[in-house]
Amino acid sequence: MKSLAMTAATWVGVALLVCGARVAAHEIGTTRVAATVHDDRRYDIEIVTDAAALAEKLDALSGQRVETHRVAAFDDLFRKRVTVAFDGAADHPAIRYAVRPQSDASLPPVATIRLSGEIPAGARRFSWTYGWTFASYALSITTPGTTAPLTEWLEGGQTSTPFSLTAIPPPPRRAATVWRYLVLGFTHIVPHGVDHVLFVLGIVLLTRRMRAVLWQVSAFTAAHSITLALSIYGVIGVSSAIVEPLIALSIAYVAIENLVLTELRAWRVALVFAFGLLHGMGFAGVLQEIGLPRSEYVTALLTFNVGVEAGQLAVIATASALVGWHRWSDATFRRCVVVPASVLIACTAVYWTIERAATPVSALVLSTNDTAGADAGALALEHARAGDLLFDRGHVDAAAVEYHLADQASPNHLRARTGLARVAAARGHYTRALELYRSVMEDAPTPEVAAAIDDILALTRRSPAGPVRAVGTGTQTRASALSPEARAGR
């Protein structure tokens, strides 16, 4: 009896130790770096990262209190752990900083850091080092000769492989993609997915019969595989502000049910399947953050899912080995393991539910205070510029978020309204685009805006669907000359 109690206390204590820290929804995928090499031998590098995490690291190294909206004040310190090198020689790029709240208020503010400069004459290779993250992150590189960016995964402060500026790189090997996304899927469960670990433990605690355990795990696997695929392909989409609290609530429910029931019921499998659909949307959130390579999209998706399954099976196997499920009577096992473990899991999950449900409100208050202290016009211009960059790269939805933030920072900002008009036109919302373009013409008429209005009117006259068409009407709309830039480039 003492041996069982000590064993149970050990693994439950480890779980509590891990859970004692504030658990974020996801730990990987919080940093992304995109480098673009232009025809005129200039380069732009965009870093998107968790502003709060960056501020904490700056705080630790500087010995000063660093607010998230003041990371730009520590430019000299920031540069010490960032290296842009050509043929092994470090360059000194210009750097611009912007910190903004995300459209989903449950998520932490985002720091967007843009580096730019000229490529030295005769330079043949580019390499990159970023020492402000300890996790895996993706570096994507786009050059004039490539149709899709080349992606390399780096660990923390690791220096990238030297990238040729003179030759078109070969596509990534499938074996490398398989291994990378297998590892990412596994580490999303162990050690980063504490909430998913507790759910898996919760569903297998009620019974020690292997067949019943496999039924539950199989139902959970099938369910989250469905919503993972549907979410990644854009068929369904639910805000993490809704998904994350519900995931925590599902953990609490399963743990509490373990206290009420003494044996597995048939409907338990159906319930686990329903909760698996929910968890799949959580998996999709992190996979959307870290991105999928275009050339190996399906391969990466499948291997990420396999990695998740391997992580879950590792959790079950480790728990079984530590506790010794098959060495004790049912009554003893329930009294010394199932009940105390379920109570601790339920308490932790209820705390997470409250915390995650409250996060959107607190994040909204914090972002409002940060914005109030900044110059509204400058902030709006920064968001509008970011929107222009994203729109020109084809990221219409992301551009829309930036333009909306610009409009919120400075209502009726001309550049924000122009950007929102471009987005509306790209989505096929021609009536709304005309309304916005005409409001811009009233305040600051330009030939470019007039031309965009003419393009929309001409297109809607040709369209049998009338002046307004549904979102996502196809490449003709998205590639048409509905923006001044697109018109000039025809």
Sequence and secondary structure as in RCSB ss.txt:
>XXXX:A:sequence
MKSLAMTAATWVGVALLVCGARVAAHEIGTTRVAATVHDDRRYDIEIVTDAAALAEKLDALSGQRVETHRVAAFD
DLFRKRVTVAFDGAADHPAIRYAVRPQSDASLPPVATIRLSGEIPAGARRFSWTYGWTFASYALSITTPGTTAPL
TEWLEGGQTSTPFSLTAIPPPPRRAATVWRYLVLGFTHIVPHGVDHVLFVLGIVLLTRRMRAVLWQVSAFTAAHS
ITLALSIYGVIGVSSAIVEPLIALSIAYVAIENLVLTELRAWRVALVFAFGLLHGMGFAGVLQEIGLPRSEYVTA
LLTFNVGVEAGQLAVIATASALVGWHRWSDATFRRCVVVPASVLIACTAVYWTIERAATPVSALVLSTNDTAGAD
AGALALEHARAGDLLFDRGHVDAAAVEYHLADQASPNHLRARTGLARVAAARGHYTRALELYRSVMEDAPTPEVA
AAIDDILALTRRSPAGPVRAVGTGTQTRASALSPEARAGR
>XXXX:A:secstr
 HHHHHHHHHHHHHHHHHHHS   S  TT  EEEEEE TTSEEEEEEEEEHHHHHHHHHHHHSS   GGGGGGGH
HHHHTTEEEEETTEE   EEEEEEE  SSTTS  EEEEEEEEE  TT  EEEEEE S SSEEEEEEE TT SS E
EEEEETT B   EESSS      HHHHHHHHHHHHHHHHTTS HHHHHHHHHHHHS   HHHHHHHHHHHHHHHH
HHHHHHHTTS    HHHHHHHHHHHHHHHHHHHHH SS  HHHHHHHHHHHHHHHHHHHHHHHHH   GGGHHHH
HHHHHHHHHHHHHHHHHHHHHHHTGGGS HHHHIIIIIHHHHHHHHHHHHHHHHHHHHHHHHHHHHHHHHHHTS 
HHHHHHHHHHHHHHHHHTT HHHHHHHHHHHHHHSTT HHHHHHHHHHHHHTT HHHHHHHHHHHHHHS  HHHH
HHHHHHHHHHHH TT S   S   HHHHHSS SHHHHHT 
